[in-house]
Amino acid sequence: MKKKLPLLLILAALLQLSGFAQLKSNLVFFTEQGERFTVILNGIRQNPSPETNVKVTDLIAPSYKLKVIFDDPALGELDKNLMFNQGTESTFVIKRNNKNEYVVRWMNEVPIAQALPPAPNQQVVVYTTQAPQTSTVTQTTTTVTDSYGQPQQDNVSMGININDPELGVNMNINIGGGNTTGSQVTTSQTTTSYSTTTTTGGYTPAQPQPVQQTYVMPGYNGPVGCPYPMHPGDFQSVKQSIASKTFDDTRLTIAKQVISSNCLLSEQVKEIMLLFTFEDTRLDLAKYAYGYTYDIGNYYRLNDAFTFESSIEELNDYMGGFRR
C-alpha cells in the first residue's frame, strides 16, 4: 500500500500538468475609432476580411507575435509581442496615443468561463497555423472580324459645270467612287480559367513605411547595444504579464522570451529583475539581458538590485568577457 501511494501522487501530478498544458485562450482586438484591420499571428492571417472587432479563439501558447494591418494603407501596420495568461480571454484595444501614433494596448482579461458571448458586429475565428488559399480568375477575350461576300467595285461619277460669263465664274467638279466590300461581322470569345495559390506567410505585406531606425537617448553618449528600445507602454504590459506568474522559473522563461526579441533600456532590465525573489535568478536575467540592452554604459545601475557583492563582481566579469 505504501508503494502505491507515491505512484498515485505522481499520476495525479501528471494529469494536472496535462490539463494545464491543454488550456486554451481567446484574444479580442478592436479599434477605438472603427478602423478596419486584419490580424496576423506568428505570420499567419487569422480573419479572412478586414473588420473593426476580431476575436481569435483556441490559442494554445502564452505568447504570439502580432501584426495588425489596416485596411487603409495610409494607416500602415503595427507589430507587437503579446503575452497573456492561458485559459483567459484577453482584450486589446487599437488606438492612437498622445503622439497620434497607432498602438496596441492591453485592456482586460477574464477566465474563459466568464467570457461574454460574441458581440453582434464581432468577427470570431478559430486560430489557424495554415496560410489561406486564394483563387484567381483569369478572363481572356478574343475579338475576331470576319468578312462575308465578294469584293465589289462601285464606280460613281458626278460632274458639275457652272459657267456664268457675267460673274466670271467657271467651275468643274468631278467625284469618283471607290471599292467597297461585303458585310463584316465581329465576334468575341471569352475564355475563363481558375487557379489556386497559397499566399506566402498568410498575407501580402503593405508598402514599406518610413520608420525610425535608430534611437537617441537624451543625455546619454555611451556605447549602444541595440538600435531601438521597447516602447514604455509595451514594456508595462510585458512587465505586468511576468509579474502575474507565481514561480520565478516561469517568470524567467517568459522574461527571456520577451528580451530575446526586443531591445530594452538598462532601467527596464532592472525593473524586471526586481520582480524575482532569488539573487541567482536576478543574476541570470542580468547576464542574459546584457546582449539586448540599449544603454549598456548604464548597466552599473543594476547593481542596486543585488544583495551580495559577489553577484555584482560576477556580472562585471561577465560583461568584461562578453563579445557582441
VOLO-316764 format. One record per residue (C-alpha): residue number from 1; residue in three letters; chain; x, y, z. Coordinates in steps of 0.5 Angstrom, whole numbers. Example, Ala and Ser with C-alpha at 12.3 -4.5 7.8 and 13.67 -1.06 7.14 Angstrom:
REM residues 2
@num->1	residuo->Ala	cadena->A	east->25	north->-9	up->16
@num->2	residuo->Ser	cadena->A	east->27	north->-2	up->14
This chain:
REM residues 324
@num->1	residuo->Met	cadena->A	east->0	north->0	up->0
@num->2	residuo->Lys	cadena->A	east->6	north->5	up->2
@num->3	residuo->Lys	cadena->A	east->9	north->4	up->-5
@num->4	residuo->Lys	cadena->A	east->2	north->5	up->-9
@num->5	residuo->Leu	cadena->A	east->2	north->12	up->-6
@num->6	residuo->Pro	cadena->A	east->8	north->15	up->-9
@num->7	residuo->Leu	cadena->A	east->5	north->13	up->-16
@num->8	residuo->Leu	cadena->A	east->-2	north->16	up->-15
@num->9	residuo->Leu	cadena->A	east->1	north->22	up->-13
@num->10	residuo->Ile	cadena->A	east->6	north->22	up->-19
@num->11	residuo->Leu	cadena->A	east->0	north->20	up->-23
@num->12	residuo->Ala	cadena->A	east->-4	north->26	up->-20
@num->13	residuo->Ala	cadena->A	east->1	north->31	up->-22
@num->14	residuo->Leu	cadena->A	east->2	north->29	up->-29
@num->15	residuo->Leu	cadena->A	east->-6	north->29	up->-30
@num->16	residuo->Gln	cadena->A	east->-6	north->36	up->-27
@num->17	residuo->Leu	cadena->A	east->0	north->38	up->-32
@num->18	residuo->Ser	cadena->A	east->-3	north->35	up->-38
@num->19	residuo->Gly	cadena->A	east->-10	north->39	up->-36
@num->20	residuo->Phe	cadena->A	east->-6	north->46	up->-35
@num->21	residuo->Ala	cadena->A	east->-2	north->45	up->-42
@num->22	residuo->Gln	cadena->A	east->-9	north->44	up->-46
@num->23	residuo->Leu	cadena->A	east->-11	north->51	up->-43
@num->24	residuo->Lys	cadena->A	east->-14	north->55	up->-49
@num->25	residuo->Ser	cadena->A	east->-14	north->62	up->-49
@num->26	residuo->Asn	cadena->A	east->-18	north->68	up->-53
@num->27	residuo->Leu	cadena->A	east->-15	north->74	up->-56
@num->28	residuo->Val	cadena->A	east->-20	north->80	up->-57
@num->29	residuo->Phe	cadena->A	east->-18	north->86	up->-62
@num->30	residuo->Phe	cadena->A	east->-22	north->92	up->-63
@num->31	residuo->Thr	cadena->A	east->-21	north->99	up->-66
@num->32	residuo->Glu	cadena->A	east->-23	north->105	up->-62
@num->33	residuo->Gln	cadena->A	east->-25	north->109	up->-68
@num->34	residuo->Gly	cadena->A	east->-27	north->104	up->-72
@num->35	residuo->Glu	cadena->A	east->-22	north->103	up->-77
@num->36	residuo->Arg	cadena->A	east->-22	north->96	up->-80
@num->37	residuo->Phe	cadena->A	east->-16	north->92	up->-80
@num->38	residuo->Thr	cadena->A	east->-13	north->85	up->-81
@num->39	residuo->Val	cadena->A	east->-10	north->80	up->-75
@num->40	residuo->Ile	cadena->A	east->-3	north->77	up->-76
@num->41	residuo->Leu	cadena->A	east->-1	north->72	up->-71
@num->42	residuo->Asn	cadena->A	east->6	north->69	up->-72
@num->43	residuo->Gly	cadena->A	east->6	north->71	up->-79
@num->44	residuo->Ile	cadena->A	east->-1	north->67	up->-81
@num->45	residuo->Arg	cadena->A	east->-7	north->71	up->-83
@num->46	residuo->Gln	cadena->A	east->-13	north->70	up->-78
@num->47	residuo->Asn	cadena->A	east->-19	north->74	up->-80
@num->48	residuo->Pro	cadena->A	east->-21	north->73	up->-88
@num->49	residuo->Ser	cadena->A	east->-23	north->80	up->-89
@num->50	residuo->Pro	cadena->A	east->-21	north->87	up->-85
@num->51	residuo->Glu	cadena->A	east->-26	north->88	up->-79
@num->52	residuo->Thr	cadena->A	east->-27	north->93	up->-73
@num->53	residuo->Asn	cadena->A	east->-27	north->88	up->-68
@num->54	residuo->Val	cadena->A	east->-24	north->81	up->-68
@num->55	residuo->Lys	cadena->A	east->-24	north->75	up->-63
@num->56	residuo->Val	cadena->A	east->-19	north->69	up->-64
@num->57	residuo->Thr	cadena->A	east->-20	north->63	up->-60
@num->58	residuo->Asp	cadena->A	east->-17	north->57	up->-58
@num->59	residuo->Leu	cadena->A	east->-10	north->59	up->-58
@num->60	residuo->Ile	cadena->A	east->-5	north->54	up->-54
@num->61	residuo->Ala	cadena->A	east->1	north->58	up->-53
@num->62	residuo->Pro	cadena->A	east->2	north->64	up->-48
@num->63	residuo->Ser	cadena->A	east->6	north->69	up->-53
@num->64	residuo->Tyr	cadena->A	east->5	north->71	up->-60
@num->65	residuo->Lys	cadena->A	east->8	north->75	up->-65
@num->66	residuo->Leu	cadena->A	east->2	north->80	up->-67
@num->67	residuo->Lys	cadena->A	east->2	north->84	up->-74
@num->68	residuo->Val	cadena->A	east->-4	north->89	up->-75
@num->69	residuo->Ile	cadena->A	east->-5	north->91	up->-82
@num->70	residuo->Phe	cadena->A	east->-10	north->97	up->-83
@num->71	residuo->Asp	cadena->A	east->-15	north->96	up->-89
@num->72	residuo->Asp	cadena->A	east->-13	north->103	up->-90
@num->73	residuo->Pro	cadena->A	east->-6	north->103	up->-93
@num->74	residuo->Ala	cadena->A	east->-4	north->110	up->-91
@num->75	residuo->Leu	cadena->A	east->-5	north->108	up->-83
@num->76	residuo->Gly	cadena->A	east->1	north->103	up->-84
@num->77	residuo->Glu	cadena->A	east->2	north->97	up->-80
@num->78	residuo->Leu	cadena->A	east->3	north->95	up->-72
@num->79	residuo->Asp	cadena->A	east->8	north->90	up->-69
@num->80	residuo->Lys	cadena->A	east->8	north->88	up->-62
@num->81	residuo->Asn	cadena->A	east->10	north->82	up->-58
@num->82	residuo->Leu	cadena->A	east->3	north->79	up->-54
@num->83	residuo->Met	cadena->A	east->4	north->76	up->-47
@num->84	residuo->Phe	cadena->A	east->-2	north->74	up->-43
@num->85	residuo->Asn	cadena->A	east->-5	north->68	up->-38
@num->86	residuo->Gln	cadena->A	east->-7	north->62	up->-41
@num->87	residuo->Gly	cadena->A	east->-14	north->60	up->-40
@num->88	residuo->Thr	cadena->A	east->-17	north->67	up->-41
@num->89	residuo->Glu	cadena->A	east->-20	north->72	up->-46
@num->90	residuo->Ser	cadena->A	east->-15	north->78	up->-46
@num->91	residuo->Thr	cadena->A	east->-18	north->84	up->-50
@num->92	residuo->Phe	cadena->A	east->-13	north->89	up->-53
@num->93	residuo->Val	cadena->A	east->-15	north->96	up->-56
@num->94	residuo->Ile	cadena->A	east->-12	north->99	up->-62
@num->95	residuo->Lys	cadena->A	east->-12	north->107	up->-62
@num->96	residuo->Arg	cadena->A	east->-8	north->113	up->-62
@num->97	residuo->Asn	cadena->A	east->-3	north->115	up->-57
@num->98	residuo->Asn	cadena->A	east->-1	north->122	up->-55
@num->99	residuo->Lys	cadena->A	east->3	north->123	up->-60
@num->100	residuo->Asn	cadena->A	east->-2	north->121	up->-65
@num->101	residuo->Glu	cadena->A	east->1	north->114	up->-67
@num->102	residuo->Tyr	cadena->A	east->-3	north->108	up->-67
@num->103	residuo->Val	cadena->A	east->-1	north->103	up->-61
@num->104	residuo->Val	cadena->A	east->-4	north->96	up->-59
@num->105	residuo->Arg	cadena->A	east->-6	north->97	up->-51
@num->106	residuo->Trp	cadena->A	east->-8	north->91	up->-46
@num->107	residuo->Met	cadena->A	east->-15	north->93	up->-44
@num->108	residuo->Asn	cadena->A	east->-17	north->87	up->-39
@num->109	residuo->Glu	cadena->A	east->-18	north->79	up->-38
@num->110	residuo->Val	cadena->A	east->-23	north->75	up->-36
@num->111	residuo->Pro	cadena->A	east->-23	north->67	up->-35
@num->112	residuo->Ile	cadena->A	east->-26	north->63	up->-41
@num->113	residuo->Ala	cadena->A	east->-32	north->61	up->-37
@num->114	residuo->Gln	cadena->A	east->-33	north->68	up->-35
@num->115	residuo->Ala	cadena->A	east->-32	north->71	up->-42
@num->116	residuo->Leu	cadena->A	east->-38	north->74	up->-45
@num->117	residuo->Pro	cadena->A	east->-42	north->72	up->-52
@num->118	residuo->Pro	cadena->A	east->-39	north->75	up->-58
@num->119	residuo->Ala	cadena->A	east->-42	north->82	up->-60
@num->120	residuo->Pro	cadena->A	east->-46	north->83	up->-66
@num->121	residuo->Asn	cadena->A	east->-41	north->86	up->-70
@num->122	residuo->Gln	cadena->A	east->-35	north->82	up->-68
@num->123	residuo->Gln	cadena->A	east->-32	north->77	up->-72
@num->124	residuo->Val	cadena->A	east->-30	north->70	up->-69
@num->125	residuo->Val	cadena->A	east->-25	north->66	up->-72
@num->126	residuo->Val	cadena->A	east->-21	north->60	up->-69
@num->127	residuo->Tyr	cadena->A	east->-14	north->60	up->-69
@num->128	residuo->Thr	cadena->A	east->-10	north->57	up->-75
@num->129	residuo->Thr	cadena->A	east->-3	north->56	up->-77
@num->130	residuo->Gln	cadena->A	east->-5	north->55	up->-84
@num->131	residuo->Ala	cadena->A	east->-4	north->60	up->-89
@num->132	residuo->Pro	cadena->A	east->-10	north->62	up->-93
@num->133	residuo->Gln	cadena->A	east->-11	north->60	up->-100
@num->134	residuo->Thr	cadena->A	east->-14	north->65	up->-105
@num->135	residuo->Ser	cadena->A	east->-17	north->63	up->-112
@num->136	residuo->Thr	cadena->A	east->-15	north->67	up->-118
@num->137	residuo->Val	cadena->A	east->-20	north->68	up->-124
@num->138	residuo->Thr	cadena->A	east->-17	north->70	up->-131
@num->139	residuo->Gln	cadena->A	east->-21	north->72	up->-137
@num->140	residuo->Thr	cadena->A	east->-19	north->73	up->-144
@num->141	residuo->Thr	cadena->A	east->-23	north->76	up->-149
@num->142	residuo->Thr	cadena->A	east->-21	north->75	up->-156
@num->143	residuo->Thr	cadena->A	east->-24	north->79	up->-162
@num->144	residuo->Val	cadena->A	east->-25	north->76	up->-169
@num->145	residuo->Thr	cadena->A	east->-27	north->80	up->-175
@num->146	residuo->Asp	cadena->A	east->-30	north->76	up->-181
@num->147	residuo->Ser	cadena->A	east->-32	north->79	up->-188
@num->148	residuo->Tyr	cadena->A	east->-37	north->76	up->-192
@num->149	residuo->Gly	cadena->A	east->-39	north->76	up->-199
@num->150	residuo->Gln	cadena->A	east->-35	north->78	up->-205
@num->151	residuo->Pro	cadena->A	east->-31	north->85	up->-206
@num->152	residuo->Gln	cadena->A	east->-35	north->89	up->-211
@num->153	residuo->Gln	cadena->A	east->-32	north->95	up->-215
@num->154	residuo->Asp	cadena->A	east->-37	north->101	up->-215
@num->155	residuo->Asn	cadena->A	east->-36	north->107	up->-219
@num->156	residuo->Val	cadena->A	east->-39	north->113	up->-218
@num->157	residuo->Ser	cadena->A	east->-38	north->119	up->-223
@num->158	residuo->Met	cadena->A	east->-41	north->126	up->-222
@num->159	residuo->Gly	cadena->A	east->-40	north->133	up->-226
@num->160	residuo->Ile	cadena->A	east->-42	north->140	up->-224
@num->161	residuo->Asn	cadena->A	east->-41	north->145	up->-229
@num->162	residuo->Ile	cadena->A	east->-42	north->152	up->-228
@num->163	residuo->Asn	cadena->A	east->-41	north->158	up->-233
@num->164	residuo->Asp	cadena->A	east->-43	north->165	up->-232
@num->165	residuo->Pro	cadena->A	east->-40	north->170	up->-236
@num->166	residuo->Glu	cadena->A	east->-43	north->176	up->-232
@num->167	residuo->Leu	cadena->A	east->-40	north->173	up->-226
@num->168	residuo->Gly	cadena->A	east->-33	north->171	up->-229
@num->169	residuo->Val	cadena->A	east->-34	north->164	up->-226
@num->170	residuo->Asn	cadena->A	east->-32	north->158	up->-229
@num->171	residuo->Met	cadena->A	east->-33	north->151	up->-224
@num->172	residuo->Asn	cadena->A	east->-32	north->144	up->-226
@num->173	residuo->Ile	cadena->A	east->-33	north->139	up->-220
@num->174	residuo->Asn	cadena->A	east->-32	north->131	up->-222
@num->175	residuo->Ile	cadena->A	east->-33	north->126	up->-216
@num->176	residuo->Gly	cadena->A	east->-30	north->119	up->-217
@num->177	residuo->Gly	cadena->A	east->-33	north->113	up->-213
@num->178	residuo->Gly	cadena->A	east->-28	north->107	up->-209
@num->179	residuo->Asn	cadena->A	east->-28	north->100	up->-207
@num->180	residuo->Thr	cadena->A	east->-33	north->97	up->-202
@num->181	residuo->Thr	cadena->A	east->-33	north->90	up->-199
@num->182	residuo->Gly	cadena->A	east->-38	north->86	up->-197
@num->183	residuo->Ser	cadena->A	east->-41	north->85	up->-190
@num->184	residuo->Gln	cadena->A	east->-37	north->85	up->-184
@num->185	residuo->Val	cadena->A	east->-38	north->81	up->-177
@num->186	residuo->Thr	cadena->A	east->-35	north->82	up->-171
@num->187	residuo->Thr	cadena->A	east->-35	north->76	up->-166
@num->188	residuo->Ser	cadena->A	east->-32	north->76	up->-158
@num->189	residuo->Gln	cadena->A	east->-30	north->69	up->-155
@num->190	residuo->Thr	cadena->A	east->-28	north->70	up->-147
@num->191	residuo->Thr	cadena->A	east->-24	north->64	up->-144
@num->192	residuo->Thr	cadena->A	east->-24	north->64	up->-136
@num->193	residuo->Ser	cadena->A	east->-19	north->60	up->-132
@num->194	residuo->Tyr	cadena->A	east->-18	north->59	up->-125
@num->195	residuo->Ser	cadena->A	east->-12	north->58	up->-121
@num->196	residuo->Thr	cadena->A	east->-11	north->57	up->-113
@num->197	residuo->Thr	cadena->A	east->-5	north->60	up->-110
@num->198	residuo->Thr	cadena->A	east->-2	north->60	up->-103
@num->199	residuo->Thr	cadena->A	east->0	north->67	up->-100
@num->200	residuo->Thr	cadena->A	east->7	north->67	up->-97
@num->201	residuo->Gly	cadena->A	east->6	north->68	up->-90
@num->202	residuo->Gly	cadena->A	east->-1	north->69	up->-90
@num->203	residuo->Tyr	cadena->A	east->-1	north->76	up->-92
@num->204	residuo->Thr	cadena->A	east->1	north->81	up->-97
@num->205	residuo->Pro	cadena->A	east->6	north->86	up->-94
@num->206	residuo->Ala	cadena->A	east->4	north->93	up->-95
@num->207	residuo->Gln	cadena->A	east->9	north->98	up->-98
@num->208	residuo->Pro	cadena->A	east->15	north->100	up->-93
@num->209	residuo->Gln	cadena->A	east->13	north->105	up->-89
@num->210	residuo->Pro	cadena->A	east->19	north->110	up->-87
@num->211	residuo->Val	cadena->A	east->21	north->108	up->-80
@num->212	residuo->Gln	cadena->A	east->26	north->111	up->-75
@num->213	residuo->Gln	cadena->A	east->32	north->106	up->-75
@num->214	residuo->Thr	cadena->A	east->36	north->109	up->-69
@num->215	residuo->Tyr	cadena->A	east->34	north->112	up->-62
@num->216	residuo->Val	cadena->A	east->38	north->117	up->-59
@num->217	residuo->Met	cadena->A	east->37	north->117	up->-51
@num->218	residuo->Pro	cadena->A	east->37	north->124	up->-48
@num->219	residuo->Gly	cadena->A	east->43	north->126	up->-44
@num->220	residuo->Tyr	cadena->A	east->47	north->119	up->-46
@num->221	residuo->Asn	cadena->A	east->53	north->119	up->-50
@num->222	residuo->Gly	cadena->A	east->56	north->112	up->-48
@num->223	residuo->Pro	cadena->A	east->56	north->105	up->-52
@num->224	residuo->Val	cadena->A	east->50	north->102	up->-55
@num->225	residuo->Gly	cadena->A	east->48	north->95	up->-55
@num->226	residuo->Cys	cadena->A	east->42	north->95	up->-59
@num->227	residuo->Pro	cadena->A	east->38	north->100	up->-64
@num->228	residuo->Tyr	cadena->A	east->31	north->102	up->-61
@num->229	residuo->Pro	cadena->A	east->29	north->100	up->-54
@num->230	residuo->Met	cadena->A	east->22	north->98	up->-53
@num->231	residuo->His	cadena->A	east->16	north->103	up->-52
@num->232	residuo->Pro	cadena->A	east->14	north->104	up->-45
@num->233	residuo->Gly	cadena->A	east->7	north->102	up->-46
@num->234	residuo->Asp	cadena->A	east->9	north->96	up->-49
@num->235	residuo->Phe	cadena->A	east->14	north->95	up->-43
@num->236	residuo->Gln	cadena->A	east->9	north->96	up->-38
@num->237	residuo->Ser	cadena->A	east->4	north->91	up->-41
@num->238	residuo->Val	cadena->A	east->10	north->86	up->-41
@num->239	residuo->Lys	cadena->A	east->12	north->87	up->-34
@num->240	residuo->Gln	cadena->A	east->5	north->86	up->-32
@num->241	residuo->Ser	cadena->A	east->5	north->79	up->-35
@num->242	residuo->Ile	cadena->A	east->11	north->77	up->-32
@num->243	residuo->Ala	cadena->A	east->9	north->79	up->-25
@num->244	residuo->Ser	cadena->A	east->3	north->75	up->-26
@num->245	residuo->Lys	cadena->A	east->6	north->69	up->-25
@num->246	residuo->Thr	cadena->A	east->7	north->65	up->-19
@num->247	residuo->Phe	cadena->A	east->14	north->62	up->-19
@num->248	residuo->Asp	cadena->A	east->21	north->65	up->-21
@num->249	residuo->Asp	cadena->A	east->22	north->60	up->-26
@num->250	residuo->Thr	cadena->A	east->16	north->61	up->-30
@num->251	residuo->Arg	cadena->A	east->18	north->69	up->-30
@num->252	residuo->Leu	cadena->A	east->25	north->68	up->-32
@num->253	residuo->Thr	cadena->A	east->22	north->64	up->-38
@num->254	residuo->Ile	cadena->A	east->17	north->69	up->-40
@num->255	residuo->Ala	cadena->A	east->22	north->75	up->-39
@num->256	residuo->Lys	cadena->A	east->28	north->71	up->-43
@num->257	residuo->Gln	cadena->A	east->22	north->70	up->-49
@num->258	residuo->Val	cadena->A	east->21	north->78	up->-49
@num->259	residuo->Ile	cadena->A	east->28	north->80	up->-48
@num->260	residuo->Ser	cadena->A	east->31	north->76	up->-54
@num->261	residuo->Ser	cadena->A	east->26	north->79	up->-59
@num->262	residuo->Asn	cadena->A	east->27	north->86	up->-56
@num->263	residuo->Cys	cadena->A	east->31	north->92	up->-54
@num->264	residuo->Leu	cadena->A	east->31	north->94	up->-47
@num->265	residuo->Leu	cadena->A	east->34	north->100	up->-43
@num->266	residuo->Ser	cadena->A	east->38	north->98	up->-37
@num->267	residuo->Glu	cadena->A	east->33	north->101	up->-32
@num->268	residuo->Gln	cadena->A	east->28	north->97	up->-36
@num->269	residuo->Val	cadena->A	east->32	north->91	up->-34
@num->270	residuo->Lys	cadena->A	east->33	north->93	up->-27
@num->271	residuo->Glu	cadena->A	east->25	north->93	up->-26
@num->272	residuo->Ile	cadena->A	east->24	north->86	up->-29
@num->273	residuo->Met	cadena->A	east->30	north->84	up->-24
@num->274	residuo->Leu	cadena->A	east->26	north->87	up->-18
@num->275	residuo->Leu	cadena->A	east->20	north->82	up->-20
@num->276	residuo->Phe	cadena->A	east->25	north->76	up->-18
@num->277	residuo->Thr	cadena->A	east->26	north->74	up->-11
@num->278	residuo->Phe	cadena->A	east->32	north->70	up->-11
@num->279	residuo->Glu	cadena->A	east->39	north->73	up->-12
@num->280	residuo->Asp	cadena->A	east->41	north->68	up->-17
@num->281	residuo->Thr	cadena->A	east->35	north->69	up->-22
@num->282	residuo->Arg	cadena->A	east->36	north->76	up->-22
@num->283	residuo->Leu	cadena->A	east->44	north->75	up->-24
@num->284	residuo->Asp	cadena->A	east->42	north->70	up->-29
@num->285	residuo->Leu	cadena->A	east->37	north->75	up->-32
@num->286	residuo->Ala	cadena->A	east->42	north->81	up->-32
@num->287	residuo->Lys	cadena->A	east->47	north->77	up->-36
@num->288	residuo->Tyr	cadena->A	east->42	north->75	up->-41
@num->289	residuo->Ala	cadena->A	east->39	north->82	up->-42
@num->290	residuo->Tyr	cadena->A	east->46	north->85	up->-43
@num->291	residuo->Gly	cadena->A	east->46	north->83	up->-50
@num->292	residuo->Tyr	cadena->A	east->39	north->86	up->-51
@num->293	residuo->Thr	cadena->A	east->40	north->93	up->-48
@num->294	residuo->Tyr	cadena->A	east->41	north->100	up->-51
@num->295	residuo->Asp	cadena->A	east->45	north->104	up->-46
@num->296	residuo->Ile	cadena->A	east->50	north->99	up->-44
@num->297	residuo->Gly	cadena->A	east->54	north->104	up->-41
@num->298	residuo->Asn	cadena->A	east->49	north->105	up->-35
@num->299	residuo->Tyr	cadena->A	east->49	north->98	up->-34
@num->300	residuo->Tyr	cadena->A	east->52	north->99	up->-27
@num->301	residuo->Arg	cadena->A	east->45	north->102	up->-24
@num->302	residuo->Leu	cadena->A	east->43	north->94	up->-24
@num->303	residuo->Asn	cadena->A	east->48	north->93	up->-18
@num->304	residuo->Asp	cadena->A	east->43	north->96	up->-13
@num->305	residuo->Ala	cadena->A	east->38	north->90	up->-15
@num->306	residuo->Phe	cadena->A	east->43	north->86	up->-12
@num->307	residuo->Thr	cadena->A	east->44	north->84	up->-4
@num->308	residuo->Phe	cadena->A	east->51	north->81	up->-5
@num->309	residuo->Glu	cadena->A	east->58	north->84	up->-7
@num->310	residuo->Ser	cadena->A	east->59	north->77	up->-10
@num->311	residuo->Ser	cadena->A	east->54	north->78	up->-15
@num->312	residuo->Ile	cadena->A	east->56	north->85	up->-17
@num->313	residuo->Glu	cadena->A	east->63	north->82	up->-19
@num->314	residuo->Glu	cadena->A	east->60	north->76	up->-23
@num->315	residuo->Leu	cadena->A	east->56	north->81	up->-27
@num->316	residuo->Asn	cadena->A	east->62	north->85	up->-28
@num->317	residuo->Asp	cadena->A	east->67	north->79	up->-30
@num->318	residuo->Tyr	cadena->A	east->61	north->77	up->-35
@num->319	residuo->Met	cadena->A	east->61	north->84	up->-38
@num->320	residuo->Gly	cadena->A	east->68	north->84	up->-39
@num->321	residuo->Gly	cadena->A	east->68	north->78	up->-43
@num->322	residuo->Phe	cadena->A	east->62	north->79	up->-47
@num->323	residuo->Arg	cadena->A	east->63	north->79	up->-54
@num->324	residuo->Arg	cadena->A	east->58	north->82	up->-59
